[in-house]
Amino acid sequence: MKREKATQLLQEMLSRIDSGQGDSPLSLVHELCVFGSYARGATEPHDIDLIVDFIPDGPYASHMTRCFLYGRNPHVEFRRLLIGNSRSFDIQFGGRAGVDFELVTVWKRGDSLAQARARLDAIQIDPEAGRAPRDGMLPAFEGLDHWMPRWAREAASAAANVGAVQIERIELAGGVVRSHEIAGELRVRWKSTSPLLRAATAVVVDWESRDIDPGRAHLHGQDLRDRDTPYFAGFGFRHWRAVPHCLADCGGVEWIEVVRPQQGLPLQALRVTPLDLSRLPRDEWY
């Protein structure tokens, strides 16, 4: 991404935060900081690394608790209000605690829009600056990391590095679902043109190819038939926070995550299988 484009996206974000100060959750933001290659002045940053330091009020704290209990990302709407539908940001919601890299503040509570834009403009361009080192990387993530939230990479790599789980990269071939019952469930749930239907079909076909009954699976937030479901799958990391609970507490045998459901291109996925779940660092996932 060209720096000019990244700067434009950051300016649009600053305008949103300025105009949203009367409404939650934007009114909860205490400070916005950039880091990584953009903050170091790179002319072509890979993406825009951003930390959102916020102080949750009572309703938002309750919302976060509910989401964590059900393995959902509590910040989906927060992110949309900040950056719209842009995929060019890698956002961490949290403060400076534990941060061991340089942060550049671009907005803090009480700033005017003009002050925030002046801070952004003050970041010096450095043609020699390259990409920032990528955190939370495993060999299985190579080439997929742009579509993986940083927290998802870090949580998974922490679990793999201590031997709690094994993570392998697979490509789902797709095909025709053999079970008429399950095929009907998928067609009811998603439109024929939906990339989620394609992803779901590919996962079920993979299970059937290994003689796994898909009726014993929990697919993207819902049981396909049985309540006892040792097989799990999700798409686009929407339910990724539930991986520790599903593997450790629900007797999970595996979790398949389709990284980016889409039409027309190969479906790349990650298969997570338990090794020693007593070592699983759950805090990294939440």
N, C-alpha and C positions, 0 to 999 in steps of 0.2 A: 504494500500500500504506500502510495506517495505521501510524504509528510503533509503536503497541502491538504490532501483529503482528510488525514487524521486530525489536523488542526480545525478544519471545518466541522467535523463531527464533535470535537470537544467544545467548540463555540456554541453549537446547537444544544449540547448538554447543559452548558452554563446558562443559556437562556431558559431552559426548562426548569432548572433548579431555582433560578431567580424568580420566575413567574409562579412557581409552585409553593412558595414559602407559607402560604396560608392553608395548605392542605397536607394531610398525612398520606403517605409516608415521607414525601419530600421535605416536609417541615421538621422531620426528625434528624435530618443530616446535620452533622457537626462539622465535618471537614471532608473535602475531596482531594485526593492526592494521586498523581501519576508517578509511575516508576518504569523501569525497563528501558527498552531501546528508544522510545519517544522521549522520555525524560532525559536521556543521555544525549539527545540531539540528532539521532539517526535520520537520514534523509528518506529512508524507506523502512519504517518500522514494520515488524511482522503484524502486530496488532497494538491496541492501546491498553496498557495495563493500568488498572484503576483500583484504588482502595476507597471504599465508602465507609467512613467512620460515622456511625449514627447512634443515637441514644433512644432505644425503644420506649414508647409510653405503654401504659397498661394494656390497651387493646392490641397493640402490635406485638407485645410480648406474649399475650395469650394466643394470637394468631401463629406466632413462631412455634410455640409449644405444640399446638394442634398439628401443625405441618410436620414437625420432627417425629411425633408419635406415629404418623401414618407414612413416613418416608418421603414426604413431598418437600420440594424446595420452597421455602416461605417467601423468597424474594423475587418471584417471577414478575409480579405486578410492579414492584419497586423498580426492578431493572427496566421494565418497559417504559415507565414514567420518566426515567432518567435518560435513556438512550434510544427510545423507540424500538424499531425492529432490527437495528443494526447488529450484525454479527462480528463487527470489527473490534469489540471491547472484550477484554478478559477482566471481569470484575470480582473483587474480593470484598464481601460485606463484613466489616469489622474494623477495629482500631489499629493503632500502631504497636500494640503490645506484641512482643515476639518477633517483630519485623527486624531483620538484620541486613536490609539493603536500603539504599538511599531513596527517600520519598521527596517529591516536589509538590508542595501545596498549591493547588490552583483555585480553590475556593474554601472559605471557612465562614461559619455563621456570622452574620453581620456585614459581610462584604456586599458592596454594590456590584452590579454587573460589570461596570467599567473597571473596578479594582480587580475582579477575577480575570477579565480579559487581559489586563495589563500583566498579571502574573504569568498567564499563558504565553504572552508575547515575549516575556523576559527569558524564556528558556532558549538558550543559545543553540543554534544549529552546529553540529559537528560532523562534517563529511566522513570522518574516520570512524565514527561510532557505528558499530554493527549491532546485531541482535543481542538482546540480553540472554543469558543462559536460561534454559527452560527448566523449571522445577518440576519434580514429580514425574520424571520420564522413565519408562520401561521400554525395552526393545519392541514390545507389542504395540506401543503407542506411536511409533515412527510413522509419519505421514498422516496420522489421524489427530494429532494433538491440537490442530487448529479448531477441530470440532468438539474437543473435550474441554469442559470448564476446568480451570486450574485446580479448584478444590477436588474435583472428581479424580484428576490425575494423581494429586498428592495423597488422597485417601487410599486409592488403589495401590499405588507404589509402596506406601508405608506398610500396607497389609502383606504385599508380596515380599518385600525386603526382609520381613521378620519370619517368613515361612508360614504365615497364617493361611494364605491362599495361593493358588497357582492361577496365573492369568495368561491365556494364549489368544492369539489373534486368528480368526477364522473368516472365511468368505462363504456366505450362504448362497447355495446354488439355486434355491427356489424349486418350483415344480408344482405338482397337483397334490392337494391334501387327500389322503385316502379315506379318512373318516368323514362320512357324510354329515354326521352330527356336528363335528367340530367345524367343518367347512361352512355349514349353515350358520353357526355362531359367529364366525368371522364376517360373513356377508351381512349379517344383521348389524354388527357393530360398526363396520366401516363401509363407505361407498366404494364402488368398484374402481374408481380413479384415485383413491387415496394411497399415498405412499406407505401409510401405516398398515393397510391391508396387505400390500406387497411384503412388508417386513414381517408381519404376523404369519403370513402364509409360508414364507421362507423358514421361519423358526420352527413352525409345526412340521413342515416337511423334513427338516433336519432331525427333529425328535423321532418322527416315524421311521426315518432311515436307520435309526439306531434301536428300533423296536421299543421305543418309549411311548407309552400311552399318553397323548396330549391332554386327555381328560384329567390327568393328575398334575396339571400345570397351572400356574398363575401367570397370566399373560398381560403385561402392561397395566397392572392395577386391578385385574379381575380374574377370578377363578374361571377356568373353562368348563369344569363340571364338578369335580370333587372338592371338598373343603380341605382335605389333607393333600397338600401340593408340594412335593419335594423339588419340583422343577419350576424355575422362574425365568422370566424374560422381560426386558424393558427396552424402550426406544428413546434415543436422544437424551439419556441421563435424567429423564423426568423423575424416575423412581429409584435412582441410584443410591440415595441415602438409606433405602430400606435393605440394602444388601446384607449388612451385618445381622440384622434381625432375622431375615429370611434364611440365611445360612446357619446361624448359630442357634436361634431359638425355634425355628420351624423345621429343623431337620433337612435343610436344603441340600440337594445333591449338586446343583449347578445353577448359575445365573448366566444367561446370554443377554448381552447388551448390544443392540444394533446401533452403531455410533451415529449414523445420519441416514434415516429412512428417506429414500428418494427413488424416483422412477428413472429407468434407463441406464443406471450405472451399477457396478457391482456393489453388493451389500456387505460392507465390512462390519464385523462384529467382534466382541471380546467375550470369551468364555471364562467365567470365574468358577473354580472348584475349590472346595475346602481342603486344607492340609492339617494344620493344627490351630483350631479356632480359639484355643485358650490364649493364643498370642495375638488375637485380633485387636488392633488399636481402634476401638470404636469411636473414641473422641475425635479422631481425624475425619470421620464421616459426618460429624454434626457441627 
